[in-house]
C-alpha cells in the first residue's frame, strides 16, 4: 500500500526554469492538496482539488499551476522558477468531506539558484 | 483570515519529563482540529478533535479541545528521545472544510 507518492525527492533548478512535481495516490481519495513548508513557517496551502477536473487556489498560489485529470494524480507545475520558491513541497490527500484525516507524501526538496 | 497559533515555538526537555504543547485558533466556522508529528519528512497523524472536553489518548500522548476558549493542548508524559520532532496543529474551517490551516509548529527536543 503505497499511499501518497511524490517525485522527485530532490531537485535543483536555475532561475527561470520550469518543472513539474508529480503526486499520485492509490487510496481512491477525492481531495488532494499541495503545501509548501519554509523553515519555521508551518505549512502553507498552494492549491487543492476536491475531485477530477476541479481545482482551487489556496493561500499562496502565485507562480504555480495544477491540473487534476484523474483521481490518482495531482501534478504541480512551476513556471519561471524564482528563489522564493525554494522550499519543501508536500502533496497530501484525504477521502472526502467527512473524512478529514490528511495523508502526506514524503516531500520534495526544491532549491532555485 | 484564519489563524492558528502554537506555543511555545521550541522546547527542550529531559527524558522522563512531561510536556504540554498549546494551540489556539481563530477561524470561521470551526469544524475540527488535528495534531500531527513531523520528524524528518512527512507529517504523521496523531489526533483529530471535534468536540469540546473529550480527551483523545494514545499511549503517552493525549489531547483535549476547548471550543469555548478556542484552544487545544497536546500532552506527552514520560518523554523519550524518540518524541523529538515538530508538532503541528491544524484546523479545518468553513462550510466545505476543504482547507486545513496549520500553525507554525512546536519543535520539541528531548535530551537524555
Interface residues (C-beta under 8 A of the other chain):
Chain A: X31 X33 X35 X40 X41 X42 X43 X44 X45 X48 X50 X56 X58 X90 X97 X100 X101 X102 X103 X104 X105 X106 X107
Chain B: X4 X9 X31 X32 X34 X41 X42 X43 X44 X45 X48 X88 X90 X92 X96 X97 X98 X99 X100 X101 X102 X103 X104 X105
